[in-house]
């Protein structure tokens, strides 16, 4: 403070502080906006579990009064395809199907750090699946009541990030929202130092301080001994699917919907044309149902002598055109969904390594975008781990020196890989050849097996020499 009173800037800051909105009002406003965005956010997950738009289809007809009404008697198959799930599972298996290797740029024992990441591979698989479905996903690093570090996945539907207005990349606060039962909604407001707990009872209730926390509705991020600590950073890490944070479904939905509609309509037609249509000429009766019954019961009906006749007609489905269009839609789904069509016959029965790389090129392109995002998020996670290790164990690690290697799961021509390995002997190390051999899942274990076999072979040779000497 200045000796002669407040400066003009201090007066402005004081006014803003006194007249700033309450945290409850901020939460209410942001939560309202979040609810409006949820249907679009959850659409990808719906398609992943085959809740496609076709499942909500209603067929209509016009009644005798000319009113449009639902036709409940019409054949209405709703065949939801699993294309979106197939593409997401391909991406997940390809990118994180094998364990991500975490390394360090210096010869330092980082086992204590790696021990904090025991569940990393499992969480990574769920993260890739969820961010592909919803456009982004979140991790929450924390320290539990007994002082153990951990991190959990926070789904996008529970996440309300608050960014710096001048720099959208800087996270200044985070609201986690989740429901308990049918009537209680919990809110956690996190900033760089503390967490505040709120709740809402009933759908129309006011957001208030969480009564279940009593007088502990405001807390530090974690505690060590009797001291409360703040991370000095908002403890939430985003894993965006892409720069626009949109679901993979955004690029294939139109084609999947067209496939579902054509497949369902074709099935409807096939079911409907199972019935034979009868054409009666010169029928002497007046009731068509009676004529059909007599035809089935007595194998005939009475018709007039002049021009009377009974014919049957059965509808035909243009199957060739339908199959051609379905095949085109399948090709578009793989193309724009950047997937791998393993049913293709373009490369023969035993494609070369180059052909397989070409086959996987679109999937690799899509996965590589997310791989870059994941590496950035993993480095942020390691920052929290290193901070924890410094506070709790007094061990110092540089989070920037950790490396992450994604072992992508691509189909390979085994014979070609083995031949390349044999031709490379003397040019590269045996360890590298082992790591790339198609039959070796664990290079270190394979090395131990080879060492044991060599020791056993040497012992056998010693035994043969002894027999020769005697």
C-alpha positions in Angstrom: 0.0 0.0 0.0 1.1 3.6 -0.7 1.3 6.0 2.3 -1.3 8.4 0.8 -4.0 5.8 0.1 -4.8 3.4 -2.7 -3.6 3.7 -6.2 -6.1 3.8 -9.0 -5.3 0.2 -10.0 -5.7 -1.0 -6.4 -9.1 0.6 -6.3 -10.1 -1.2 -9.5 -8.8 -4.5 -8.2 -10.6 -4.0 -4.9 -13.9 -3.2 -6.7 -13.5 -6.3 -8.9 -12.9 -8.5 -5.9 -16.0 -7.2 -4.0 -18.3 -7.4 -7.1 -17.0 -10.6 -8.6 -19.6 -13.4 -9.0 -19.7 -16.1 -6.4 -18.2 -19.5 -7.2 -21.7 -21.0 -7.1 -22.9 -18.7 -9.8 -19.9 -19.5 -12.0 -20.5 -23.2 -11.6 -24.2 -22.8 -12.4 -23.6 -20.9 -15.6 -20.8 -23.2 -16.8 -22.8 -26.3 -15.9 -25.8 -25.1 -17.9 -23.6 -24.7 -21.0 -22.1 -28.1 -20.4 -25.5 -29.8 -20.3 -26.3 -28.2 -23.7 -23.1 -29.7 -25.2 -23.6 -33.2 -23.8 -25.8 -34.8 -26.5 -23.1 -34.0 -29.1 -20.3 -35.2 -26.8 -22.0 -38.5 -26.1 -23.0 -39.3 -29.7 -19.7 -41.2 -30.4 -20.1 -43.4 -27.4 -23.7 -44.2 -28.4 -22.6 -45.4 -31.8 -19.7 -47.4 -30.2 -22.4 -49.4 -28.3 -24.6 -49.7 -31.4 -27.2 -47.1 -30.3 -27.1 -45.7 -33.9 -29.8 -43.2 -35.1 -31.5 -46.0 -37.0 -32.6 -47.5 -33.7 -34.9 -44.5 -33.2 -36.5 -44.7 -36.7 -40.3 -44.4 -36.9 -42.2 -45.2 -40.1 -45.2 -43.1 -41.0 -48.4 -43.3 -43.0 -51.4 -41.1 -43.8 -54.7 -42.2 -42.2 -58.1 -41.9 -43.8 -58.3 -38.3 -42.7 -55.0 -37.4 -44.4 -53.1 -37.1 -41.1 -49.5 -38.3 -40.8 -49.4 -41.0 -38.1 -46.9 -43.6 -37.0 -47.3 -46.9 -38.9 -46.9 -49.5 -36.1 -47.9 -52.4 -38.4 -45.2 -51.7 -41.0 -42.2 -53.9 -41.2 -39.5 -51.7 -39.5 -36.1 -53.4 -39.0 -33.6 -51.2 -37.2 -30.2 -52.8 -38.0 -27.5 -50.8 -36.3 -24.1 -51.6 -37.6 -20.9 -51.7 -35.6 -18.6 -49.8 -38.0 -17.7 -47.1 -35.5 -16.8 -49.6 -32.8 -14.7 -51.5 -35.3 -12.7 -48.4 -36.3 -12.2 -47.2 -32.7 -11.0 -50.7 -31.6 -8.6 -50.8 -34.6 -7.1 -47.5 -33.5 -6.9 -48.5 -29.8 -5.3 -51.9 -30.5 -2.9 -50.4 -33.1 -1.7 -47.6 -30.9 -1.7 -49.0 -27.3 -2.4 -52.7 -27.8 1.2 -53.3 -26.8 2.7 -51.6 -23.7 4.2 -48.1 -24.0 7.9 -48.2 -23.2 8.9 -45.4 -20.7 12.6 -44.5 -20.7 15.0 -41.9 -19.4 17.7 -40.0 -21.3 20.3 -40.6 -18.6 21.7 -43.7 -16.9 19.5 -43.2 -13.7 17.4 -45.7 -11.9 13.8 -44.5 -12.5 12.1 -47.6 -11.1 10.5 -45.6 -8.2 8.8 -43.3 -10.8 7.7 -46.2 -13.0 6.2 -47.9 -10.0 3.7 -45.0 -9.8 2.5 -45.8 -13.4 1.6 -49.5 -12.8 -1.9 -48.9 -14.3 -0.7 -46.8 -17.2 -1.3 -49.4 -20.0 -4.9 -50.1 -18.9 -5.8 -46.5 -18.5 -4.2 -45.7 -21.9 -6.4 -48.2 -23.6 -9.6 -46.7 -22.1 -8.3 -43.2 -22.8 -7.8 -43.9 -26.5 -11.2 -45.4 -26.8 -13.0 -42.6 -24.9 -11.2 -39.7 -26.6 -11.9 -41.3 -30.0 -15.6 -41.5 -29.0 -16.0 -38.1 -27.3 -13.3 -35.9 -28.7 -11.2 -35.6 -25.5 -10.5 -37.3 -22.2 -8.9 -36.3 -18.9 -6.5 -37.6 -16.3 -6.6 -36.6 -12.6 -3.3 -37.1 -10.6 -3.9 -37.2 -6.9 -2.4 -38.2 -3.5 -4.7 -40.4 -1.4 -5.2 -40.4 2.4 -2.2 -42.6 3.1 0.1 -40.5 0.9 0.2 -42.7 -2.2 0.3 -41.2 -5.6 -2.2 -42.2 -8.2 -4.1 -41.0 -11.2 -7.6 -41.8 -12.6 -9.4 -41.2 -15.8 -12.1 -38.5 -15.8 -14.6 -38.9 -18.7 -15.4 -35.8 -20.8 -19.0 -35.7 -19.6 -17.7 -35.0 -16.1 -15.2 -32.4 -17.2 -15.7 -28.6 -17.4 -12.3 -27.0 -18.0 -11.8 -23.3 -17.5 -9.1 -21.7 -19.6 -7.3 -18.4 -19.5 -9.4 -16.0 -21.7 -6.2 -14.6 -23.3 -4.6 -18.1 -23.8 -7.0 -21.0 -24.4 -4.1 -23.4 -23.8 -3.6 -22.4 -20.1 -5.9 -24.3 -17.7 -6.7 -22.0 -14.8 -9.5 -24.0 -13.1 -11.5 -27.2 -13.5 -15.0 -28.3 -12.5 -15.7 -32.0 -12.1 -19.4 -32.8 -12.1 -20.9 -36.2 -11.3 -24.2 -37.6 -10.0 -24.9 -39.7 -7.0 -28.2 -41.5 -7.4 -31.1 -39.7 -9.1 -31.3 -36.5 -7.0 -27.7 -35.4 -6.0 -25.2 -33.7 -8.3 -21.7 -33.1 -6.9 -19.4 -30.4 -8.1 -15.6 -30.1 -7.4 -14.0 -26.8 -8.3 -10.2 -27.1 -8.6 -7.7 -24.2 -9.0 -3.9 -24.3 -8.7 -3.9 -24.4 -4.9 -7.2 -25.7 -3.5 -10.4 -27.6 -4.2 -13.9 -26.5 -3.3 -16.9 -29.0 -2.9 -20.5 -28.1 -3.8 -23.7 -30.0 -4.4 -27.2 -29.7 -5.8 -30.1 -31.6 -4.4 -32.8 -32.2 -7.0 -32.9 -31.1 -10.6 -34.1 -27.6 -9.7 -32.2 -27.1 -6.5 -29.6 -24.4 -5.8 -25.9 -25.1 -5.9 -24.6 -24.9 -2.4 -21.5 -25.9 -0.3 -21.4 -29.7 0.1 -23.1 -30.4 3.4 -21.4 -33.8 3.6 -18.0 -32.1 4.0 -19.3 -30.2 7.0 -16.7 -27.4 7.5 -14.1 -29.1 5.2 -15.8 -28.0 1.9 -12.5 -26.2 1.0 -9.3 -28.2 1.1 -5.7 -28.3 -0.1 -5.0 -30.6 -3.1 -3.2 -33.1 -0.7 -1.7 -33.4 2.7 1.8 -34.5 3.9 1.9 -34.8 7.6 -0.1 -31.9 9.0 0.7 -29.7 6.1 -1.6 -29.1 3.1 -0.1 -28.7 -0.3 -1.2 -27.3 -3.6 0.3 -28.6 -6.8 0.7 -25.0 -8.1 -1.0 -26.3 -11.2 -4.6 -27.5 -11.9 -4.3 -31.3 -11.4 -6.1 -32.3 -14.6 -4.5 -33.3 -17.9 -6.4 -33.2 -21.1 -5.9 -35.8 -23.9 -7.6 -34.3 -27.0 -8.4 -36.5 -29.9 -7.4 -33.8 -32.4 -7.0 -30.1 -32.5 -10.7 -29.5 -32.8 -11.6 -32.0 -30.0 -14.1 -33.8 -32.2 -15.0 -37.5 -32.1 -13.9 -39.9 -34.8 -17.6 -40.4 -35.6 -17.7 -36.9 -37.1 -15.9 -38.2 -40.2 -18.0 -41.3 -40.8 -21.5 -40.8 -39.4 -23.2 -39.9 -42.7 -21.9 -43.0 -44.3 -22.7 -45.3 -41.4 -26.3 -43.9 -41.3 -26.7 -44.5 -45.0 -25.4 -48.0 -44.6 -27.8 -48.7 -41.7 -30.8 -47.3 -43.6 -30.1 -49.2 -46.8 -29.5 -52.5 -44.9 -32.6 -52.1 -42.8 -34.8 -51.1 -45.8 -33.5 -54.1 -47.8 -34.4 -56.4 -44.9 -37.8 -54.9 -44.7 -38.4 -55.5 -48.4 -37.1 -59.1 -48.2 -39.6 -59.8 -45.4 -42.5 -58.1 -47.1 -42.1 -59.9 -50.4 -42.2 -63.3 -48.9 -46.0 -63.1 -49.4 -47.3 -64.0 -52.9 -49.6 -61.4 -54.4 -52.8 -63.0 -56.1 -54.4 -61.4 -59.1 -58.0 -62.4 -59.6 -59.7 -61.8 -63.0 -63.4 -62.4 -63.2 -63.8 -63.6 -59.6 -67.5 -64.3 -58.9 -67.3 -63.4 -55.2 -66.8 -60.0 -53.5 -64.5 -60.8 -50.6 -60.8 -61.1 -51.4 -60.0 -62.8 -48.1 -62.6 -65.4 -48.9 -61.0 -66.0 -52.3 -57.5 -66.5 -50.8 -58.9 -68.9 -48.2 -60.7 -71.0 -50.8 -57.6 -71.0 -52.9 -55.5 -72.4 -50.1 -58.2 -74.8 -48.8 -59.7 -76.1 -52.0 -56.8 -75.3 -54.3 -59.1 -73.3 -56.5 -61.7 -70.4 -56.8 -64.7 -69.8 -59.0 -64.1 -67.3 -61.8 -66.3 -66.3 -64.7 -66.1 -68.1 -68.0 -65.1 -65.1 -70.0 -61.6 -63.9 -69.2 -61.5 -65.3 -65.7 -58.1 -66.2 -64.4 -55.9 -66.3 -61.2 -52.2 -65.3 -61.4 -49.5 -64.9 -58.8 -46.8 -62.1 -58.6 -43.8 -62.0 -56.3 -41.7 -58.9 -55.9 -38.1 -58.8 -56.8 -35.3 -57.0 -55.0 -32.5 -55.4 -57.0 -29.8 -57.3 -55.0 -27.0 -56.5 -57.4 -27.5 -52.7 -57.1 -27.9 -52.9 -53.4 -24.7 -54.9 -52.9 -22.8 -52.6 -55.1 -24.0 -49.6 -53.1 -23.3 -51.2 -49.8 -19.8 -52.1 -50.9 -19.2 -48.5 -51.9 -20.4 -47.3 -48.5 -18.1 -49.8 -46.8 -15.2 -48.5 -48.8 -16.1 -44.9 -47.9 -16.4 -45.8 -44.2 -12.9 -47.3 -44.2 -11.5 -44.4 -46.3 -12.9 -41.5 -44.4 -12.7 -43.3 -41.0 -9.0 -44.0 -41.8 -9.3 -47.7 -41.0 -7.8 -50.9 -42.3 -10.1 -53.0 -44.5 -8.7 -56.5 -43.8 -11.1 -58.1 -46.3 -9.4 -56.5 -49.2 -7.9 -58.8 -51.9 -5.7 -56.1 -53.5 -2.5 -57.5 -52.0 -2.9 -61.2 -52.4 -2.6 -63.9 -49.7 0.9 -63.0 -48.6 1.5 -59.3 -49.0 4.9 -57.8 -48.6 6.0 -55.4 -45.9 5.6 -52.5 -48.2 2.1 -53.5 -49.2 1.2 -53.9 -45.5 2.5 -50.5 -44.7 0.4 -49.1 -47.5 -2.6 -51.0 -46.1 -2.1 -49.5 -42.6 -1.1 -46.0 -43.9 -4.4 -44.3 -43.1 -4.7 -45.9 -39.7 -1.1 -44.9 -38.9 -1.8 -41.3 -40.0 -4.8 -41.1 -37.7 -3.0 -42.8 -34.7 0.0 -40.6 -35.1 -2.0 -37.5 -34.5 -3.2 -38.9 -31.2 0.2 -40.2 -30.4 1.6 -36.7 -30.4 -1.2 -35.6 -28.0 -0.6 -38.5 -25.7 3.1 -37.9 -25.4 2.5 -34.3 -24.3 -0.1 -35.5 -21.8 2.2 -38.2 -20.5 5.0 -35.6 -20.0 2.5 -33.5 -18.0 1.6 -36.5 -15.9 5.3 -37.2 -15.2 5.6 -33.6 -13.9 3.1 -34.4 -11.2 4.9 -37.7 -10.4 8.3 -35.9 -10.1 6.8 -33.2 -7.9 5.4 -35.9 -5.6 8.7 -37.8 -5.5 10.5 -34.6 -4.5 8.0 -33.8 -1.7 7.5 -37.3 -0.3 10.8 -39.1 -1.0 13.3 -36.3 -1.6 14.2 -37.7 -4.9 14.8 -35.4 -7.9 13.9 -36.3 -11.5 13.6 -34.2 -14.6 10.3 -34.9 -16.2 11.5 -33.5 -19.5 14.1 -36.4 -19.7 11.5 -39.1 -19.8 10.8 -40.7 -23.2 7.8 -42.6 -24.4 7.8 -45.2 -27.2 4.6 -46.5 -28.7 4.9 -50.0 -30.1 2.3 -49.9 -32.8 0.7 -53.2 -33.7 1.0 -53.6 -37.4 0.5 -56.9 -39.3 3.8 -58.1 -40.8 5.0 -60.7 -43.3 6.9 -63.0 -40.8 9.0 -64.7 -43.5 10.2 -61.3 -44.8 11.0 -60.0 -41.3 13.1 -63.1 -40.5 15.0 -62.8 -43.8 15.7 -59.2 -43.2 17.0 -60.1 -39.7 19.3 -62.8 -41.1 20.7 -60.4 -43.8 21.3 -57.8 -41.2 23.6 -59.9 -39.0 26.9 -58.0 -38.6 25.4 -54.7 -39.7 23.2 -54.2 -36.6 23.2 -55.6 -33.1 21.7 -59.0 -32.2 19.6 -57.1 -29.6 17.9 -55.0 -32.3 17.3 -58.1 -34.4 15.7 -59.8 -31.4 13.5 -56.8 -30.7 12.1 -56.9 -34.3 11.7 -60.7 -34.7 8.0 -61.5 -35.2 8.2 -64.5 -32.8 9.8 -62.6 -29.9 7.3 -60.9 -27.5 9.9 -60.1 -24.8 13.4 -59.5 -26.0 15.0 -59.6 -22.6 13.4 -62.9 -21.7 14.5 -64.3 -25.1 18.1 -63.2 -24.4 18.0 -65.0 -21.0 16.8 -68.2 -22.8 19.6 -67.9 -25.3 22.2 -67.4 -22.6 20.9 -70.5 -20.7 21.0 -72.6 -23.9 24.6 -71.5 -24.6 25.7 -72.4 -21.0 24.0 -75.8 -21.4 25.7 -76.3 -24.8 29.1 -75.5 -23.3 28.6 -78.0 -20.5 27.7 -80.7 -23.0 30.9 -80.0 -24.9 33.0 -80.2 -21.7 31.3 -83.6 -21.0 32.2 -84.9 -24.4 35.9 -83.8 -24.0 36.1 -85.7 -20.7 34.8 -88.9 -22.4 37.3 -88.6 -25.2 40.2 -88.1 -22.8 39.3 -91.2 -20.7 
